Amino acid sequence: GESVGLHLPTLSVQEGDNSIINCAYSNSASDYFIWYKQESGKGPQFIIDIRSNMDKRQGQRVTVLLNKTVKHLSLQIAATQPGDSAVYFCAENIRTDSGYALNFGKGTSLLVTP
Amino acid sequence: ETGVTQTPRHLVMGMTNKKSLKCEQHLGHNAMYWYKQSAKKPLELMFVYNFKEQTENNSVPSRFSPECPNSSHLFLHLHTLQPEDSALYLCASSRKLAGEDTQYFGPGTRLTVL
């Protein structure tokens, strides 16, 4: 089946720098994408989502970019802080026999150093 | 907090034991999900319930038995598990089972099968 994947398993950035986490998807029919953040010992936490009729969406210090031509999704975190250290997952919404389901990538571990 | 709670947070059981995981959502959502998260693997969808009806069973072994008595509660009954079933079991809920609806996760139950 088609799947979502991440380019880099780990990313180390200095506090105050901007972070970019990338995600490639292969299901051209996917029309909804979500970024989740998972801290140690916690469940995934919703960060931001984007629909396929948009190219960019901004939240508080985060921006998601969607390039449907190359099936690429990215999460940009501005002025990265130590509290941003976590594993970040992208997920695409895919059709199943009974409805919809989220297909998750493996995750990128973001480490923010002082 | 996301409004989705799970108990217990940690569980150690032998292969002959029977135990149950509980999930409760306080968000008024109608769809609930069980996921398995193993080390170095993407989140795996196990079961989906919509308005208390099971709509998805993602080829999960019968030693995992879900139960959804109402839209707010979801259980996962475990019996004769194997060591490879050790993982983080995550519950999630969404307002509806649709293509563009965010899923909110609980903190998970860390299960260890001896």
Interface residues (C-beta under 8 A of the other chain):
Chain A: S3 V4 D31 Y32 I34 Y36 G41 K42 G43 P44 Q45 F46 D49 R51 F89 N93 R95 T96 D97 S98 G99 Y100 A101 L102 N103 F104 G105 K106 G107
Chain B: T2 V4 Q6 K40 K41 P42 L43 L45 V48 N50 T55 E56 L90 A92 L97 A98 G99 E100 T102 Q103 Y104 F105 G106 P107 G108
